[in-house]
């Protein structure tokens, strides 16, 4: 693995460890910038942005539940849900002993389960667990870390994730209940953000194999790995497929703002959209964000709206 990638992941793990302990306390440290997280909804047909709620602390990675009733996000190592149209106080989801969750959480297509990435206190290396969406005791799926969840197959049979094994970060799949993991990519450096298409035929992901980070797609068995974006001025991360399977939303960083294999917080970024069959992407919105903005799929069930988080530093 390249030193830059090692450094990036090490910083991510360290930052996550600090966040779990001090996400809220940090806001009152004299002289430190305060962060405001703005949970927003974007209408992709009109470009209208609507603020759901502002938080005087860090929240990340909203999921929209398949029934449209909740937005789920992580903050301070825990998961919360909030109603998108009439937001009251957030409700904490019972994740049992898993109180060091990062921003890699995914809701199953039937809404019955949620899978999470949690870093046990013993070694701080992220592992994947599943539990009922209503809450309960997490069940370990990946005994080896670090493993970062990104997708659940539509039939709830497999999970797909980014994992570091023997010095390289690649994309893997594993049975939902656990078992033998299967490596799907072998490119040098970083492949990340794998997510199933709604029909289960494809896994979308991002890869730095051609220089800049680009959006890729492959069949669910890892075959026919195909580059889908060819941007020479942006690094493209976390492609999310709309529920109707027709569109892809992803986040981009400007070339030169960071290394191609980094996805950092507190950057000027864009949310871009493209047809699932391929084509020229379009920018929907420019914002201050990055890490935490759309790490997970946050499409609404109607495939017309998208939840995301923007940030302000004060």
WOZI-V336440 format. One record per residue. SS is DSSP state (2 for helix, 1 for strand, 0 for the rest). OMEGA is omega in degrees with one decimal (* if undefined). D_FIRST is the distance of its C-alpha to the first C-alpha in Angstrom with 1 decimal. Layout:
SS_OMEGA_D_FIRST + SS_OMEGA_D_FIRST
//
This chain:
0_179.0_0.0 + 0_179.6_3.8 + 2_-178.7_6.4 + 2_-179.6_8.3 + 2_176.3_6.7 + 2_-179.1_6.8 + 2_-178.5_10.2 + 2_-177.5_11.2 + 2_178.0_11.0 + 2_178.6_12.5 + 2_179.7_15.2 + 2_-179.9_15.9 + 2_178.6_16.6 + 2_-179.8_18.7 + 2_179.3_20.5 + 2_179.9_21.2 + 2_178.1_22.6 + 2_-178.3_24.8 + 2_-176.2_26.0 + 2_-174.8_27.1 + 2_-167.3_29.4 + 2_-175.4_30.6 + 0_-177.7_30.4 + 0_-178.1_34.1 + 2_-178.2_35.0 + 2_-173.9_32.8 + 2_-176.3_35.2 + 2_179.6_38.0 + 0_-178.4_36.4 + 0_176.4_38.6 + 0_-179.6_37.0 + 0_178.9_34.0 + 0_174.8_33.6 + 0_177.3_34.7 + 1_172.2_32.9 + 1_178.1_34.9 + 1_-177.8_33.3 + 1_177.1_35.3 + 1_-173.5_35.2 + 1_171.7_36.4 + 1_178.4_37.4 + 1_171.7_37.2 + 1_-173.6_39.6 + 0_179.0_37.8 + 0_-178.0_41.2 + 0_-176.1_42.7 + 0_-178.6_39.9 + 0_176.0_41.7 + 1_179.1_39.7 + 1_178.8_41.3 + 1_175.3_40.4 + 1_-178.4_40.5 + 1_172.7_40.1 + 1_-178.8_38.8 + 1_179.6_37.2 + 0_179.2_37.3 + 0_-174.4_33.9 + 0_165.5_30.5 + 0_-175.8_30.3 + 1_159.5_27.6 + 1_177.9_27.1 + 1_166.3_30.5 + 1_170.8_31.2 + 1_-179.6_34.6 + 0_-176.1_36.2 + 0_178.4_37.6 + 0_177.9_41.1 + 0_-173.7_40.7 + 0_-171.7_42.0 + 0_162.0_39.0 + 1_-179.4_36.0 + 1_178.8_33.4 + 1_176.7_31.0 + 1_177.3_29.1 + 1_177.5_30.1 + 0_177.9_29.7 + 0_-178.4_27.9 + 1_179.4_30.7 + 1_-179.5_31.8 + 1_173.9_34.9 + 1_-177.7_37.0 + 1_178.6_39.4 + 0_-174.5_41.9 + 0_-173.0_41.0 + 0_179.8_44.6 + 0_-169.2_46.4 + 0_170.8_43.9 + 0_176.6_45.3 + 0_179.3_43.5 + 0_176.7_40.1 + 1_178.7_40.2 + 1_174.9_37.6 + 0_-179.3_36.2 + 0_177.5_36.5 + 0_175.5_33.1 + 0_-178.1_34.5 + 0_-176.1_32.2 + 0_-178.7_29.2 + 0_176.5_29.7 + 0_-178.4_26.1 + 1_173.4_25.3 + 1_-172.4_22.8 + 1_176.0_23.4 + 1_178.7_22.3 + 1_-173.0_25.7 + 1_177.7_27.4 + 1_-180.0_31.1 + 0_-175.7_32.2 + 0_178.4_34.4 + 0_177.4_37.5 + 0_-175.1_36.9 + 0_-173.1_37.3 + 1_169.2_33.9 + 1_176.2_31.1 + 1_-172.7_27.6 + 1_167.3_25.5 + 1_-176.6_22.3 + 1_-178.1_23.3 + 1_-179.5_21.7 + 0_-178.1_24.0 + 0_-176.4_25.2 + 0_-178.4_24.5 + 0_177.2_20.7 + 0_-177.7_20.0 + 0_-172.9_17.4 + 1_174.2_18.3 + 1_-173.5_20.2 + 1_-179.9_22.4 + 1_172.5_26.2 + 1_176.9_29.2 + 1_176.5_32.7 + 1_178.8_35.9 + 0_178.2_36.0 + 0_-179.5_39.1 + 0_179.6_37.2 + 0_-178.4_36.9 + 0_-180.0_34.9 + 0_176.3_31.2 + 1_-177.9_30.3 + 1_178.4_26.8 + 0_-178.5_25.0 + 0_179.9_21.5 + 0_-179.0_21.8 + 0_176.7_18.0 + 0_0.3_16.0 + 0_177.1_14.3 + 1_-175.4_16.0 + 1_-176.7_17.2 + 1_172.4_20.3 + 1_-175.9_21.4 + 1_172.6_24.1 + 1_178.7_27.0 + 0_-176.4_28.8 + 0_-179.6_32.3 + 0_179.0_33.9 + 0_-178.8_32.0 + 0_-175.0_30.7 + 1_169.3_26.9 + 1_173.8_24.2 + 1_-170.0_21.1 + 1_172.1_18.0 + 1_-179.0_14.4 + 1_174.6_12.6 + 1_176.2_9.5 + 1_177.2_10.1 + 0_170.9_8.7 + 0_179.0_5.1 + 1_178.5_5.3 + 1_-177.7_8.0 + 1_179.9_11.0 + 1_-177.4_14.8 + 1_167.5_17.1 + 1_-179.0_20.9 + 1_176.0_23.1 + 1_-176.9_26.8 + 0_-178.7_28.3 + 0_-175.8_29.8 + 0_-177.7_26.7 + 0_-177.4_26.0 + 0_177.4_23.5 + 0_-179.0_20.5 + 1_179.2_19.7 + 1_-177.8_16.5 + 0_-179.2_17.4 + 0_-178.4_14.4 + 0_-177.8_12.0 + 0_177.6_10.7 + 0_175.5_7.3 + 0_-167.7_5.8 + 1_163.0_8.7 + 1_-169.4_12.0 + 1_170.9_14.3 + 1_-176.9_18.0 + 1_-178.4_19.5 + 1_179.8_23.3 + 1_167.7_26.2 + 0_-176.4_29.0 + 0_178.4_32.4 + 0_177.5_33.5 + 0_-175.8_30.5 + 0_-174.2_30.0 + 1_166.9_26.8 + 1_174.3_23.5 + 1_-179.0_22.6 + 1_173.7_19.0 + 1_-175.3_17.0 + 1_179.4_14.2 + 0_-171.3_12.6 + 0_-179.5_12.6 + 0_178.6_15.7 + 0_172.1_14.8 + 0_175.7_16.5 + 0_-178.2_16.0 + 1_175.7_18.7 + 1_179.7_20.7 + 1_175.4_20.5 + 1_175.1_22.7 + 1_172.6_22.9 + 1_-173.4_25.5 + 0_177.4_25.2 + 0_178.4_24.4 + 0_-179.1_21.3 + 0_176.8_23.3 + 0_176.8_24.2 + 0_-168.8_21.1 + 1_176.9_22.7 + 1_-175.1_21.9 + 0_173.8_24.5 + 0_-174.9_24.1 + 0_-175.3_24.0 + 0_180.0_24.3 + 0_-175.8_23.8 + 0_-177.4_24.4 + 1_169.4_22.7 + 1_-171.2_19.4 + 1_-173.5_20.5 + 1_166.0_19.5 + 1_175.3_21.0 + 1_-180.0_23.6 + 1_-176.0_26.5 + 1_177.8_29.3 + 0_-178.5_32.9 + 0_177.9_35.0 + 0_175.8_37.1 + 0_-171.8_34.0 + 0_-172.6_35.1 + 1_177.5_32.8 + 1_173.0_29.3 + 1_177.5_28.6 + 1_-177.9_25.3 + 1_180.0_24.3 + 1_171.3_23.3 + 1_179.3_22.2 + 1_178.4_23.6 + 0_179.6_21.6 + 0_178.6_21.1 + 0_179.3_21.6 + 0_176.4_17.9 + 0_-176.9_14.5 + 0_-178.9_14.1 + 0_177.7_11.4 + 0_169.2_13.8 + 0_-169.9_16.9 + 0_173.8_19.0 + 0_170.7_22.6 + 0_178.5_25.6 + 1_170.6_25.1 + 1_-174.2_27.5 + 1_176.1_26.5 + 1_165.7_28.2 + 1_-175.8_28.9 + 1_-176.5_29.3 + 1_178.3_30.9 + 1_175.6_31.1 + 1_-179.0_32.9 + 0_178.6_31.1 + 0_-179.2_32.1 + 0_-179.1_30.4 + 0_-176.9_31.9 + 0_178.5_31.8 + 0_175.2_30.6 + 1_177.1_32.9 + 1_177.4_32.3 + 1_-176.3_34.2 + 1_172.8_33.7 + 1_-175.8_32.1 + 1_174.5_31.4 + 1_-176.3_29.8 + 1_-178.4_27.1 + 0_176.2_23.5 + 0_-179.7_21.8 + 0_-175.5_24.5 + 0_176.8_26.6 + 0_179.3_25.9 + 0_-178.1_22.9 + 0_-179.3_25.0 + 0_-176.9_27.8 + 0_174.1_30.8 + 1_170.2_33.2 + 0_-179.5_36.8 + 0_-178.0_38.5 + 0_-179.7_40.6 + 0_179.3_37.6 + 0_-176.3_39.3 + 1_-177.4_37.8 + 1_174.4_34.4 + 1_178.1_33.7 + 1_178.5_31.2 + 1_169.1_30.9 + 1_-172.8_31.4 + 1_171.0_31.6 + 1_173.7_33.8 + 1_-176.4_33.2 + 0_*_36.5
//
